[in-house]
Amino acid sequence: MRSYRVFPYLPTARRGEPGHPLYVPRPQGAGRIDNPDLYDAMYLGDRPVCAVVETFGNLKTWMPKMFRTPHVPGGTRALVTYELPDATPVADLDDPAVLVALGLRPSRVSTRQRAVTQAWARALFERRQWIGVRWWSYYSPDWYVYGLWDCRAVHATNVEVLAIDHPVVVEAATFLHRVRRAR
């Protein structure tokens, strides 16, 4: 399975350090599936445009400063490609059987109420059947977002530094009808 994430990249970062493609930032708690008392969550998109839209979708105007990484000095935002084995067990919340088994309504999957989404994520984690969960993107039901609480099988295969004129940034801005400015 191939997936993507926009993250603060620092080429000199080592594994476990901020700026490395496999680093998961801490503290957590505000994300859709965050339960920092149980696990750290890595969020991914099923395609590059999904990862960019999920990262910058709430910004009205897109400018070069959105690629800065004040919490990773010397870093910049980049798009990383990950590979997971195809048999990786991920709970699919687009599968009605999974929703029924969890007693979960689709509206509870897509809600922006973090207490609700974090509760169903906790329930999934506590079943110990999956390494994470997949649901549809808020921005497009044709895209999937993954939240992984076990990243041991994840391998970074490619990193691309992003800029305001990067093709996937242009595609994402066009999809969202966002204005891109050079400065």
HELIX and SHEET records of a PDB file:
HELIX    1   1 PRO A   48  PHE A   56  1                                   9    
HELIX    2   2 PRO A   64  PHE A   67  5                                   4    
HELIX    3   3 PRO A   96  LEU A  102  1                                   7    
HELIX    4   4 PRO A  106  SER A  110  1                                   5    
HELIX    5   5 ARG A  114  ARG A  127  1                                  14    
HELIX    6   6 PRO A  167  LEU A  176  1                                  10    
SHEET    1   A 3 ARG A   2  TYR A   9  0                                        
SHEET    2   A 3 THR A  76  GLU A  83 -1                                        
SHEET    3   A 3 HIS A 155  VAL A 161 -1                                        
SHEET    1   B 4 MET A  42  GLY A  45  0                                        
SHEET    2   B 4 TYR A 144  LEU A 148 -1                                        
SHEET    3   B 4 GLY A 132  TRP A 136 -1                                        
SHEET    4   B 4 VAL A  90  ASP A  92  1                                        
SHEET    1   C 2 THR A  61  TRP A  62  0                                        
SHEET    2   C 2 VAL A 179  ARG A 180  1                                        
END                                                                             
